[in-house]
Each structure stands twice: as C-alpha cells, then as structure tokens.
Amino acid sequence: MLVLNFLSQKTFYAYELNKKLNEVVETNESTTYAIFKKLVDKGFCEHFFEESSSGPMRKCYKITSIGREQLMNQKIAWKDISDKVNSLISE
C-alpha cells in the first residue's frame, strides 16, 4: 500500500522510490525491487526507462488506473482494521 500511495502522488525512478520507502520502513534493496516487480506483474503500476542527464537510463514507475483502484480498496480495508483495533484497545 505504501508504494502505491507514493506512486499516486507522482512518478518515481526506482532508486528514488526505494529511498522514499526506506524513510518509512526499513527494507533491503532486493526486497524493495521484488515489491516493485510484484506490483508491475499485477498491473498496479508500470515501469519505463527515462534518460538521465548524469548517467545511464533510469527505470521509472508510475501507478495505473488498476493500481489506483487497488490503493482505494486497500485504504478502505486499512481504515476498517484500524477502527477495529482502536476500538479494542480503548476498551
């Protein structure tokens, strides 16, 4: 959900997205790239290559319409779980 949420805000190149994700949750690079691959395979985001002025081409990711729908569903599910947990711990 975090990656899709980031991608809903803008297109990221892979390194930048990996860095952004690590600001929130600590992951290693191989795990992060496995997440990216899974999201692409499911059609939630897509990747493309973009020229870089400072070196090799960059792999970029952007969310798809299916990904936006999935993100909305995940946010609804998260809110439901969060509400239930908050209710339980406030008893």
BAFI-3210 file (N, C-alpha, C; in Angstrom, 3 decimals, decimal comma, padded with zeros to 6 digits):
// residues 91
n [1|2|3|4|5|6|7|8|9|10|11|12|13|14|15|16|17|18|19|20|21|22|23|24|25|26|27|28|29|30|31|32|33|34|35|36|37|38|39|40|41|42|43|44|45|46|47|48|49|50|51|52|53|54|55|56|57|58|59|60|61|62|63|64|65|66|67|68|69|70|71|72|73|74|75|76|77|78|79|80|81|82|83|84|85|86|87|88|89|90|91]
n.u [000,825|002,001|003,863|002,165|000,710|002,690|003,252|000,853|001,027|003,097|005,305|008,004|011,537|013,314|015,403|014,879|012,279|012,766|014,396|012,566|010,658|012,220|012,423|010,201|009,798|012,143|013,822|015,562|017,355|016,848|014,425|012,733|012,828|011,664|009,078|008,357|008,417|006,363|004,129|004,114|003,734|001,145|-000,231|-000,646|001,103|003,341|006,429|008,999|011,671|013,806|015,732|018,738|020,404|022,771|024,001|023,449|020,347|017,294|015,151|011,783|008,745|005,196|001,850|-001,019|-004,410|-005,729|-004,109|-004,643|-007,284|-006,930|-005,381|-007,269|-009,100|-007,429|-006,938|-009,497|-009,871|-007,750|-008,564|-010,841|-009,738|-008,034|-009,900|-011,233|-009,153|-008,470|-010,845|-010,806|-008,510|-009,187|-010,981]
n.v [-001,186|001,224|001,798|002,059|004,239|006,255|006,310|007,245|009,895|010,889|010,165|007,996|007,407|004,302|004,139|006,444|005,911|003,636|004,778|006,598|004,813|003,573|005,591|005,319|002,597|000,153|-001,536|-003,949|-003,583|-005,678|-006,759|-004,567|-004,181|-006,568|-006,148|-004,024|-005,418|-007,297|-005,589|-004,517|-006,880|-007,527|-005,518|-003,123|-001,048|000,437|000,204|002,177|003,370|006,152|008,796|009,923|012,806|012,583|010,090|006,536|005,253|005,667|003,587|003,977|004,271|004,220|004,652|002,710|002,823|000,627|000,181|002,485|001,997|-000,326|000,733|002,447|000,513|-000,837|001,194|001,554|-000,973|-000,899|001,229|000,114|-002,054|-000,601|000,959|-001,080|-002,152|000,119|000,410|-001,908|-001,530|000,656|-000,100]
n.w [000,000|000,698|-001,362|-003,594|-002,697|-002,635|-005,398|-006,342|-006,013|-007,596|-010,400|-009,927|-010,070|-009,845|-007,829|-006,327|-005,400|-003,866|-001,888|-000,733|000,303|002,238|004,086|005,571|006,249|007,063|004,617|002,580|-000,510|-002,361|-001,484|-001,805|-004,608|-005,390|-004,503|-006,208|-008,653|-008,281|-008,079|-010,658|-012,150|-011,346|-012,509|-011,231|-011,282|-013,664|-015,463|-016,987|-019,052|-018,632|-019,889|-018,368|-017,296|-016,062|-016,336|-016,769|-018,240|-016,434|-014,529|-014,270|-012,361|-012,501|-011,348|-012,278|-013,600|-012,557|-010,385|-008,892|-008,186|-006,671|-004,584|-003,390|-002,454|-000,652|001,203|002,278|003,467|005,299|006,956|008,097|009,550|011,235|012,658|014,061|015,643|017,149|018,552|020,100|021,710|023,185|025,021]
ca.u [000,000|002,863|004,423|001,077|000,388|003,725|003,090|-000,365|001,394|003,967|006,132|009,302|012,501|013,442|016,244|014,164|011,161|013,377|014,829|011,343|010,090|013,084|012,173|009,041|010,022|013,475|013,860|016,779|017,088|016,270|013,015|012,032|012,676|010,694|007,768|008,104|008,123|005,038|003,134|004,077|003,126|-000,297|-000,817|-000,926|001,970|004,130|007,733|009,533|013,019|013,905|017,123|019,270|021,448|024,007|024,460|022,617|018,894|016,657|013,900|010,771|007,483|004,003|000,661|-002,019|-005,780|-005,998|-003,379|-005,389|-008,451|-006,405|-004,999|-008,501|-009,606|-006,536|-007,163|-010,768|-009,615|-006,885|-009,370|-011,701|-008,894|-007,579|-011,045|-011,478|-008,061|-008,643|-011,981|-010,377|-007,529|-009,745|-011,945]
ca.v [000,000|002,406|002,085|002,585|005,582|007,157|006,426|008,006|011,305|011,253|009,109|007,906|006,466|003,190|004,472|007,459|005,232|002,794|005,690|007,112|003,715|003,351|006,638|004,894|001,242|-000,292|-002,726|-004,003|-003,284|-006,822|-006,844|-003,450|-004,433|-007,665|-005,499|-003,313|-006,414|-007,853|-004,573|-004,464|-008,137|-007,480|-004,430|-001,978|000,027|000,057|000,855|002,616|003,917|007,578|009,233|010,693|013,738|012,325|008,708|005,578|005,452|005,356|002,844|004,762|003,590|005,050|003,885|002,544|003,004|-000,552|000,438|003,498|001,298|-001,203|001,592|002,875|-000,652|-001,089|002,244|001,233|-002,133|-000,447|002,033|-000,819|-002,750|000,405|001,286|-002,223|-002,214|001,256|000,099|-002,932|-001,046|001,727|-000,680]
ca.w [000,000|000,756|-002,686|-004,424|-002,216|-003,166|-006,849|-006,643|-005,905|-008,720|-010,972|-009,264|-010,611|-008,903|-006,679|-005,548|-004,740|-002,841|-000,822|-000,100|001,080|003,398|005,079|006,352|006,744|006,647|003,763|001,777|-001,914|-003,073|-001,089|-002,437|-006,039|-005,514|-004,356|-007,466|-009,692|-007,996|-008,433|-012,124|-012,616|-011,074|-013,283|-010,366|-011,755|-014,828|-015,475|-018,270|-018,900|-018,912|-019,979|-017,249|-017,736|-015,321|-016,401|-017,503|-018,212|-015,155|-014,559|-013,560|-012,069|-012,343|-010,990|-013,335|-013,096|-011,713|-009,146|-008,118|-007,630|-005,625|-003,460|-002,731|-001,724|000,476|002,204|002,939|004,325|006,390|007,870|008,815|010,528|012,195|013,523|014,951|016,618|018,062|019,414|021,054|022,689|024,012|025,975]
c.u [000,876|003,396|003,345|000,696|001,416|003,511|001,827|-000,079|002,250|004,661|007,494|010,255|012,847|014,241|015,534|013,010|011,670|013,792|013,627|010,713|010,906|013,004|011,061|009,270|011,363|013,369|015,214|016,387|016,423|014,793|012,198|011,798|011,738|009,268|007,403|007,680|006,720|003,935|003,000|003,371|001,614|-001,001|-001,140|-000,041|002,709|005,458|008,119|010,914|013,046|015,388|017,497|020,378|022,798|024,494|023,520|021,123|018,338|015,378|012,912|009,501|006,363|002,809|-000,272|-003,407|-006,181|-005,304|-004,077|-006,614|-008,015|-006,020|-006,230|-009,074|-008,748|-006,716|-008,455|-010,571|-008,763|-007,676|-010,266|-010,909|-008,459|-008,693|-011,313|-010,408|-008,192|-009,787|-011,581|-009,432|-008,059|-010,775|-011,375]
c.v [001,259|002,788|002,661|003,996|006,603|007,399|007,189|009,508|011,782|010,011|009,156|007,066|005,493|003,548|005,452|006,825|004,335|003,641|006,219|006,044|003,481|004,466|006,220|003,538|000,758|-001,585|-002,765|-003,864|-004,446|-007,002|-005,767|-003,715|-005,610|-007,120|-004,774|-004,297|-006,988|-006,867|-004,434|-005,704|-008,150|-006,353|-003,190|-000,776|-000,475|000,784|001,219|003,193|005,361|007,959|010,069|011,594|013,417|010,879|007,819|005,891|004,999|004,565|003,610|003,941|004,609|004,140|003,805|002,801|001,823|-000,377|001,459|002,870|000,387|-000,399|002,048|001,723|-000,957|-000,047|001,991|000,078|-001,733|000,358|001,135|-001,546|-001,783|000,775|000,168|-002,321|-001,075|001,024|-000,910|-002,377|000,090|001,205|-000,723]
c.w [000,000|-000,616|-003,591|-003,989|-002,710|-004,656|-007,233|-006,629|-007,071|-009,268|-010,286|-010,095|-009,487|-007,651|-005,747|-004,760|-003,618|-001,636|-000,034|000,796|002,352|004,430|006,033|007,009|006,201|005,842|003,067|000,307|-002,647|-002,728|-001,783|-003,917|-006,309|-005,386|-005,647|-008,554|-009,515|-008,383|-009,947|-012,667|-012,418|-011,827|-012,473|-010,693|-012,983|-014,773|-016,901|-018,003|-019,363|-018,954|-018,768|-017,771|-017,099|-015,396|-017,180|-017,383|-016,865|-015,395|-013,687|-013,388|-011,976|-012,094|-012,194|-012,746|-012,212|-010,363|-008,269|-007,448|-006,479|-004,386|-002,688|-001,893|-000,498|001,575|002,977|003,912|005,530|007,413|008,713|009,904|011,630|013,174|014,523|016,031|017,626|019,032|020,493|022,117|023,556|025,004|027,370]
res [m|l|v|l|n|f|l|s|q|k|t|f|y|a|y|e|l|n|k|k|l|n|e|v|v|e|t|n|e|s|t|t|y|a|i|f|k|k|l|v|d|k|g|f|c|e|h|f|f|e|e|s|s|s|g|p|m|r|k|c|y|k|i|t|s|i|g|r|e|q|l|m|n|q|k|i|a|w|k|d|i|s|d|k|v|n|s|l|i|s|e]
***
